[in-house]
Amino acid sequence: MPIRFFYWADAYDAKLRPLLDSARANGIDAQPIGVGRMVRDFHHSLFKQQALFDAVNCLDRDDVVCATDGYDAFYQQNAAYVLNTFTSFGCDVVFSAERGYSHQYARYRRFFDAAATSSPYRYLNAGSVIGFAGALANLYRPSIFLRANVALTRIRGVWRSLDQVKRLAQKLGISPPGNDLNWLGYTDQAVMAKEMALGRKAISIDLDRECRLFWCTAFEW
């Protein structure tokens, strides 16, 4: 069973060295996806959904694909370990898990709390994902709403204006507080968590709550 490795990046720079050096040390050929999809130096996660969809849509449906963020990830095991560990889950897609509920739709938190185990890692983190190409293509297929959001983020002035409106709304108490989703747009993490909670696409999705594949250090502090 073949396995492919990808990493999200909006540009090539020195911040990718930990990932690329560790991939090389473990005999992994990691390929970039997403470069050129957003305005240079304007970091936003909206490009990630379209980028992964394009990468997996041309592969055999039974190929296994592992994708991670490019700037804050590195490998500690080889491809055989990753593939064998993924298959042991017995599902179509596995996401990394984190301690905090962030960049999410607030209304789906109860789903993850209800499914929680004794592990502190109970919430979906979309920065690392592995799954069969066919399942990922179905899961990451971009909607018209996503395309509209991406078009907006390409225009710096528009997005900054919307962000100012959001901040004002929060001060007035009419916007979700704290780490709830930015209601003027959405993130790939919110979309993937929503799909897992609703189960609308007949895709079996699990979280790596025991950190056997991925360790997301968000909220460790």
C-alpha positions as CSV (number, residue, x, y, z in Angstrom):
1,M,0.0,0.0,0.0
2,P,1.7,3.3,-1.1
3,I,1.9,6.3,1.2
4,R,2.5,9.9,0.1
5,F,3.6,12.8,2.3
6,F,2.7,16.4,1.8
7,Y,3.1,19.6,3.8
8,W,1.2,22.9,3.7
9,A,3.2,26.0,3.0
10,D,2.4,29.4,1.4
11,A,6.0,30.0,0.5
12,Y,9.5,28.5,0.6
13,D,11.7,29.8,3.4
14,A,14.0,28.7,6.2
15,K,11.1,27.9,8.6
16,L,10.7,24.7,6.6
17,R,14.1,23.3,7.5
18,P,13.1,21.3,10.7
19,L,10.4,19.5,8.7
20,L,12.5,18.9,5.6
21,D,15.7,17.9,7.5
22,S,13.7,15.4,9.7
23,A,11.9,14.0,6.7
24,R,15.2,13.4,5.0
25,A,16.7,11.8,8.1
26,N,13.7,9.3,8.2
27,G,13.8,8.6,4.5
28,I,10.6,10.5,3.8
29,D,10.0,12.4,0.5
30,A,7.7,15.2,1.6
31,Q,6.2,17.4,-1.1
32,P,4.8,21.0,-0.7
33,I,1.2,21.9,-1.4
34,G,-0.3,25.3,-1.3
35,V,2.6,27.5,-2.4
36,G,1.4,30.4,-4.5
37,R,-2.3,30.1,-3.4
38,M,-2.2,33.1,-1.1
39,V,-0.7,36.6,-1.0
40,R,3.0,36.3,0.1
41,D,3.5,36.7,3.8
42,F,-0.3,36.8,4.4
43,H,-0.7,33.6,6.5
44,H,-4.2,32.2,6.5
45,S,-5.4,28.6,6.7
46,L,-8.1,28.9,4.1
47,F,-5.8,27.8,1.2
48,K,-5.2,24.4,2.9
49,Q,-8.5,22.8,2.0
50,Q,-8.2,23.5,-1.7
51,A,-4.5,22.6,-1.7
52,L,-5.0,19.1,-0.2
53,F,-8.0,18.4,-2.3
54,D,-6.0,19.1,-5.5
55,A,-3.1,16.9,-4.2
56,V,-5.2,13.9,-3.5
57,N,-7.9,14.2,-6.2
58,C,-5.4,12.9,-8.8
59,L,-4.2,9.9,-6.8
60,D,-5.5,6.3,-6.6
61,R,-8.4,6.2,-4.0
62,D,-6.6,3.6,-2.0
63,D,-3.3,5.5,-1.7
64,V,-2.6,6.7,1.9
65,V,-1.8,10.4,2.3
66,C,-0.2,12.1,5.3
67,A,-0.3,15.9,5.4
68,T,1.1,18.2,8.0
69,D,1.7,21.9,8.5
70,G,5.0,22.9,7.1
71,Y,6.4,25.5,9.5
72,D,5.8,23.9,12.9
73,A,6.1,20.1,12.3
74,F,8.9,17.5,12.1
75,Y,9.2,13.8,11.7
76,Q,10.4,11.3,14.3
77,Q,9.6,8.0,12.5
78,N,9.8,6.5,9.0
79,A,7.1,5.9,6.5
80,A,6.6,2.3,7.4
81,Y,5.9,3.2,11.0
82,V,3.4,5.9,9.9
83,L,1.6,3.6,7.5
84,N,1.4,0.7,10.0
85,T,0.2,2.9,12.8
86,F,-2.5,4.5,10.6
87,T,-3.8,1.1,9.4
88,S,-4.1,0.0,13.0
89,F,-6.9,2.6,13.5
90,G,-9.1,0.8,11.1
91,C,-10.7,3.9,9.7
92,D,-10.6,6.2,6.6
93,V,-9.1,9.3,8.1
94,V,-7.2,10.2,11.3
95,F,-6.5,13.7,12.6
96,S,-4.2,14.9,15.3
97,A,-5.8,15.9,18.5
98,E,-5.1,18.8,20.8
99,R,-6.0,19.8,24.4
100,G,-7.9,23.0,23.6
101,Y,-11.0,23.7,21.5
102,S,-9.8,26.4,19.2
103,H,-10.7,27.7,15.7
104,Q,-13.9,25.8,15.8
105,Y,-17.7,26.2,15.7
106,A,-18.7,26.4,19.3
107,R,-21.8,24.3,18.8
108,Y,-19.9,21.1,18.0
109,R,-17.8,21.0,21.2
110,R,-20.3,18.8,22.9
111,F,-19.7,16.1,20.3
112,F,-16.0,15.9,21.2
113,D,-16.6,16.2,24.9
114,A,-19.0,13.3,24.8
115,A,-16.5,11.1,22.8
116,A,-13.6,12.0,25.1
117,T,-11.5,9.4,26.7
118,S,-9.1,9.7,29.7
119,S,-6.6,11.3,27.3
120,P,-6.4,15.1,27.6
121,Y,-6.2,15.3,23.8
122,R,-9.9,15.4,22.8
123,Y,-10.3,18.0,20.1
124,L,-9.6,17.8,16.4
125,N,-6.5,19.6,15.1
126,A,-6.3,19.8,11.4
127,G,-2.6,20.6,11.2
128,S,-1.8,16.9,10.8
129,V,-4.0,14.4,9.0
130,I,-3.6,11.0,7.4
131,G,-6.1,9.0,5.3
132,F,-7.0,7.3,2.1
133,A,-6.9,9.6,-0.9
134,G,-10.5,8.9,-1.9
135,A,-11.8,9.7,1.6
136,L,-9.7,12.9,1.8
137,A,-10.8,14.1,-1.6
138,N,-14.4,13.7,-0.4
139,L,-13.7,15.4,2.9
140,Y,-11.7,18.3,1.6
141,R,-13.7,19.0,-1.5
142,P,-14.0,22.9,-1.4
143,S,-17.5,24.4,-1.2
144,I,-18.6,27.6,-3.0
145,F,-18.5,29.4,0.4
146,L,-14.8,28.4,0.8
147,R,-13.9,29.7,-2.6
148,A,-15.6,33.0,-1.8
149,N,-13.6,33.2,1.5
150,V,-10.4,32.5,-0.3
151,A,-11.1,35.2,-2.8
152,L,-11.7,37.7,0.0
153,T,-8.4,36.8,1.8
154,R,-6.5,37.5,-1.3
155,I,-7.5,41.2,-0.9
156,R,-5.6,42.5,2.1
157,G,-7.7,45.6,2.6
158,V,-11.0,43.7,2.6
159,W,-10.0,41.1,5.1
160,R,-8.4,43.7,7.4
161,S,-11.6,45.7,7.3
162,L,-13.7,42.6,8.1
163,D,-11.3,41.8,11.0
164,Q,-11.8,45.3,12.4
165,V,-15.6,44.8,12.3
166,K,-15.2,41.5,14.1
167,R,-13.1,43.1,16.9
168,L,-15.7,45.9,17.3
169,A,-18.5,43.3,17.5
170,Q,-16.6,41.4,20.2
171,K,-16.3,44.5,22.2
172,L,-20.0,45.1,21.9
173,G,-20.7,41.5,23.0
174,I,-22.3,40.3,19.8
175,S,-19.5,38.0,18.6
176,P,-18.3,34.6,19.9
177,P,-15.6,35.3,22.6
178,G,-12.2,33.8,23.0
179,N,-11.1,31.0,20.7
180,D,-14.4,30.5,19.0
181,L,-14.5,30.7,15.2
182,N,-14.1,33.9,13.4
183,W,-17.6,34.4,12.2
184,L,-16.5,36.4,9.2
185,G,-14.8,33.4,7.7
186,Y,-13.8,29.9,8.7
187,T,-10.9,27.7,9.0
188,D,-10.1,24.2,7.7
189,Q,-10.1,23.0,11.3
190,A,-13.6,24.2,11.9
191,V,-14.8,22.5,8.7
192,M,-13.1,19.2,9.4
193,A,-14.4,19.1,13.0
194,K,-17.9,19.9,11.8
195,E,-17.8,17.1,9.2
196,M,-16.6,14.7,11.9
197,A,-19.4,15.7,14.3
198,L,-22.1,15.5,11.7
199,G,-20.9,12.4,9.9
200,R,-22.6,13.4,6.7
201,K,-20.1,12.0,4.2
202,A,-20.0,8.3,5.2
203,I,-16.3,8.7,6.1
204,S,-15.0,7.0,9.3
205,I,-12.9,9.6,11.1
206,D,-10.9,9.2,14.3
207,L,-8.6,11.3,16.4
208,D,-5.1,10.3,17.5
209,R,-5.9,10.8,21.2
210,E,-3.0,8.8,22.3
211,C,-0.5,10.6,20.1
212,R,0.7,7.5,18.4
213,L,1.0,9.3,15.0
214,F,0.9,13.0,15.8
215,W,1.6,15.1,18.9
216,C,0.1,18.5,18.7
217,T,1.7,20.7,21.5
218,A,-0.9,23.5,21.3
219,F,-2.2,24.3,24.9
220,E,0.5,22.2,26.5
221,W,1.5,25.3,28.4
